[in-house]
Amino acid sequence: MGRQALPKRQRQPGERQIQRSHLLPAVAETIANARAAKRCVAVLMLRLKPKDRLHLFTQEHIGAQAEQEFAQLVELLRPADRYCVVDTLQLCMVLPDLAAAAQATLAAH
């Protein structure tokens, strides 16, 4: 009889989020693990830029809109990927276990 592979544990979106205070140690650990396994890691910093600065005059809270955008983006991440909301408009994504540096370059574009 062939051995059946167990399904990979799917992480909930909240489990993927890294607290800002734990970001640097998490990135360092991910890079160390990748070096040991001879794999690549991508650490991407994403900054949203509003199309205009109208929110400065209207007092509209741009943070709520940014949260919606980040939530949509997080749904596209793999189960092993992690993210951290660094600032109201800035997100850091850690993409571990990439087979080649070309995948990191592709993710950055």
Backbone hydrogen bonds, N-H to C=O, Kabsch-Sander energy under -0.5 kcal/mol:
donor,donor_aa,acceptor,acceptor_aa,energy
15,E,12,Q,-1.2
16,R,12,Q,-0.9
16,R,13,P,-0.7
17,Q,13,P,-0.7
18,I,83,Y,-3.4
22,H,19,Q,-1.7
23,L,20,R,-1.1
26,A,22,H,-2.0
27,V,23,L,-2.6
28,A,24,L,-2.5
29,E,25,P,-2.5
30,T,26,A,-2.3
31,I,27,V,-2.4
32,A,28,A,-2.3
33,N,29,E,-2.5
34,A,30,T,-2.0
35,R,31,I,-2.4
36,A,32,A,-2.1
37,A,33,N,-1.8
38,K,34,A,-0.6
38,K,35,R,-0.8
39,R,34,A,-2.9
40,C,98,L,-2.9
42,A,95,L,-2.1
44,L,42,A,-0.6
44,L,93,M,-2.8
46,L,44,L,-0.6
46,L,91,L,-3.8
48,L,89,L,-2.9
56,L,53,R,-1.5
57,F,53,R,-0.5
57,F,54,L,-1.4
58,T,54,L,-2.0
59,Q,55,H,-1.1
62,I,60,E,-0.9
64,A,61,H,-0.6
65,Q,61,H,-0.6
66,A,62,I,-2.2
67,E,63,G,-2.5
68,Q,64,A,-1.6
69,E,65,Q,-2.0
70,F,66,A,-2.9
71,A,67,E,-2.4
72,Q,68,Q,-1.8
73,L,69,E,-1.9
74,V,70,F,-2.6
75,E,71,A,-1.1
76,L,73,L,-1.6
77,L,74,V,-1.4
81,D,78,R,-1.0
82,R,94,V,-2.4
83,Y,16,R,-1.8
84,C,92,C,-2.4
86,V,84,C,-1.0
86,V,90,Q,-1.6
87,D,90,Q,-1.7
90,Q,87,D,-0.8
91,L,46,L,-3.2
92,C,84,C,-2.9
93,M,44,L,-3.0
94,V,82,R,-3.0
95,L,42,A,-3.3
95,L,93,M,-0.6
98,L,40,C,-2.9
103,Q,100,A,-1.2
104,A,100,A,-0.8
105,T,101,A,-2.1
106,L,102,A,-2.4
107,A,103,Q,-2.2
108,A,104,A,-1.7
109,H,105,T,-0.8
109,H,106,L,-0.8
